[in-house]
Amino acid sequence: MLSLSHPHPAASTTAPRAVAAATPVWRRRRASHIAASAILLPGGGSAGGGGGPGDRRLPFTPPPMAPPGQLYQPFHPPPSPLPPSLRNLDLTQRLQILRDRMGLWHEYAPLISSLSRDGFNPSSIQEATGISGVEQNCLVVASQVRDSLLDDKVAAFPPDLLPYFDSYGGPDLLYELRFLNARQRADAARHAIDYRLEPKGVRELARAMKSFPRWRGEEGWEAFGRDSPADCLAYARFRQSREAIDVEDRIAELERALQVVETESGRARVELELERARKKAAGEVEGEEEDPAASRPAVTVVRLQYGEVAEATTVFMLPVLRETDGVAAMESAPRRTKTDVDLGIVELDKAWARWAVVPGWGPVAEAADDAVVIELADGRRLPWRTADEEPVLVIANRSKKEVVEQGIYIFEKEGRLVVERGKKLAEQGIAVAAAEVVIIVRPPKDEDDMISDVEWD
């Protein structure tokens, strides 16, 4: 009699065969696929092992856990613009502080930024507090400038001098320093305190410090110190004096430069220029002195206005070359062969890739058949000191090449197309140039010459 708890040995050997034979083919393949995908690691064991001594699992980093009762949020909002003493105020209290100007200006200025984050705009803030939009911007920007002066690692501004800007006029002074870096702001702020400058004087100083590096290479630049705010301001006035038409205006600017210059080399350069100007005013002109007219171009210089080309009744399409193309490329540029005035159809002698559209100014219309445009990447390459750092288009007439002293011409120098005065070319013995300059076109520019304000919340 067989026992159910102790099966016959033959049954134990034949049962697995019967099960294996009855197992579907797709299950056997799936099982073999799973076994083959196991990852074996050195030293015995596998990724699917049971955690024995030889088992070395792949590293696993758990996801970050949020505090109990909170959702995990990888985004962190920006810090509050309010100091700790004002963060617990409700909306009514914040508006009350701004309306009554409670405290110093830099203490309540951050409340304006907090209101803008809560959905207020400058108009609604003005309606609720009486502070105009212009004053709001001034307060917020000035507060940011003041905070930058507190950075000892960058600004190094003496903290004991900060109360100078706590008065009602402090925001107007600091606002003018907004487009300088932190170190320049600190130096300019000290200079403003030493000379008791008004906002207009601080604006002049900030512009001089911002522009001084761009004036590198101009007359007398090397004599003035770049790290001295006073020298930057002195050179700006020195440069302005050389652009003055009247000799009395020239002397006045040089005297103003002499009042602020700090370095000995800068002072010597201003005094030398002042002596020359005074001699000229007295009629004692030096033989080697440069003609003041050299600071003014002898050709028409215009600045395009936005929409001027679209509104012009007549326009011209002129071939454009880069200054690095050389005279050979300029001569190969197309010329106009035929024009149908009624229909506005123009025929050219060859194809060309780059063109410029300019209004039909009189000088351009006269030279339209042989006109060509040379693109200068930097306007300071023009041969007069009033040129600015900006790209310009030089329109030249290739039919006029004979050099006269009163003209401005294009000629090739070291493989580049350059602009030079006819007087200087004549002194070098150059009688024929590549083309005569007709007009210089400057790019459009906003009416406000100020650098744009710093954005604030």
PyMOL commands that set and color helices and strands:
alter all, ss='L'
color gray80, all
select helices_A, chain A and resi 9-22+25-36+84-86+91-100+105-108+110-117+122-129+133-149+159-166+170-175+182-194+199-215+221-223+229-242+247-260+264-281+292-295+308-311+326-332+362-366+379-381+422-427
alter helices_A, ss='H'
color red, helices_A
select strands_A, chain A and resi 300-303+315-322+336-340+345-348+355-359+371-376+392-397+408-413+416-421+435-442
alter strands_A, ss='S'
color yellow, strands_A
deselect
rebuild
show_as cartoon
